[in-house]
Amino acid sequence: MVAERLTLAGCVFPDVEAEALLLAAGDDHRRQEYFLRRRESGEPMAWITGFTSFCGCSVKVATGVYVPRPHSENLAMRAASVLPQHGRAIDLGTGNGAVALVMQSLRPEAKVMGVECDHVAAECARSNQVTVAEGDLFAPVPRSWWGGVDVITGVLPYVPTRELAYLPHDVLAFEPRRALDGGDDGLGLVGRACQEAPRWLRPGGHLLMEVGGDQANRVHALLQTLGLDLVELLRDEDHDLRGLHAVLGTSS
Ligand SMILES: C[S@@+](CC[C@H](N)C(=O)[O-])C[C@H]1O[C@@H](n2cnc3c(N)ncnc32)[C@H](O)[C@@H]1O
């Protein structure tokens, strides 16, 4: 019955979602109906249940906070793999803290700092045990970190404003615009983050940025001018281009 209603509402995985909704609602029928109606309206599952899965971890997602996507998992795992055990990492636009949490979980002795401009998202990341500085990109990071950061990650907004209309209806209707809108060419924030990254990275430090597949060439060209060498283009499990991994040249 629940799965049938979710199918009619256009959900892609109605059986899985029905099970998760019923689990989250418990035996209370009014609560079950309330959750079901929210999902039928297109509200993200993660906002209704309060959780999503990212890199095999259950992470909290508060209402109003961007829901971390499976296509960002490769970036998070790779970032953790290049972060030294006692290293330092900055996760720009940390949202609910998913990428930072993966790095911190796999490198418990490292200092990992998420940066977020949205207070609700920052509080959500804190509830996921992530250390968060609130503000614009690198602005709230202590200057004592200049030149000593091993890894910078960024899953920042990169959808060009005029292409927002092509996003799925539910994403547009519910998820925060400041998490999606990358400005005129989509690369306003990503470009700023790349420009500032060399000041923060140690020589040989890593920058991992998520971008749209058609933006990778432009970002690669920018990184070259900044002394950052491409290590690899990042792809998701469907082999779609999702970002770049670069290192700061040791002569920079
Ligand atoms: C696409 S979401 C990604 C969130 C998280 N990294 C993830 O993968 O789930 C982008 C995030 O960047 C934040 N953001 C947007 N502009 C920012 C800025 N200038 N400085 C810091 N964070 C910013 C948004 O509030 C949002 O939480």
The ligand as an ORCA input file, in Angstrom:
! r2SCAN-3c Opt
* xyz 0 1
  C      26.251     21.363     -3.271
  S      26.174     21.671     -1.537
  C      27.330     20.422     -0.975
  C      27.289     20.129      0.483
  C      28.227     18.999      0.930
  N      29.608     19.293      0.595
  C      27.807     17.693      0.305
  O      28.515     17.173     -0.574
  O      26.732     17.199      0.686
  C      27.108     23.184     -1.437
  C      27.226     23.779     -0.054
  O      28.069     24.945     -0.129
  C      27.542     25.936      0.724
  N      28.034     27.230      0.239
  C      27.547     27.970     -0.777
  N      28.272     29.094     -0.911
  C      29.247     29.057      0.042
  C      30.298     29.961      0.414
  N      30.512     31.100     -0.253
  N      31.092     29.607      1.442
  C      30.871     28.454      2.137
  N      29.884     27.575      1.834
  C      29.089     27.880      0.792
  C      26.036     25.757      0.618
  O      25.359     26.345      1.697
  C      25.918     24.230      0.571
  O      25.785     23.694      1.869
*
